[in-house]
């Protein structure tokens, strides 16, 4: 158990270090990087969904989107279903830059996963899901303490 905990802690540190280096190369901060990650995974998002996902106020989301749009990493356009809302999308240029940084990692990761059988992959996925859910619960707790809730 101690070895698993130590390896998880080392993994978290390595992920954090890699993401910090990638953000520096892109000329953005870690929150901006997380925003791009969310947009990379989804087709689009609204500022009102990005705020809670990133733990940001409305004003902070606007400032972040201004920065990222100025760098050419995202676009904002009126939502076709409700013109009072804005839809945010990652640009092709940002996708390309992200792929240059994370693509080799993803390809090597796929090769690494190929060494496991389906039962092992289910076990790993379950462990990772449970770990993520644990973090999400405690993130909510810490954010609530920060906001005075």
Secondary structure, DSSP 8 states (H G I E B T S, - for coil): -HHHHHHHHHHHHHHHHHHHHHHHHHT--HHHHHHHHHHHHSS-B-HHHHHHHHT--HHHHHHHHHHHHHTTSEEEEE-SS-TTSEEEEE-HHHHHHHHHHHHHHHHHHHHHHTTS-HHHHHHHHHHHHHHHHHHHHHHHHHHHHHTT-
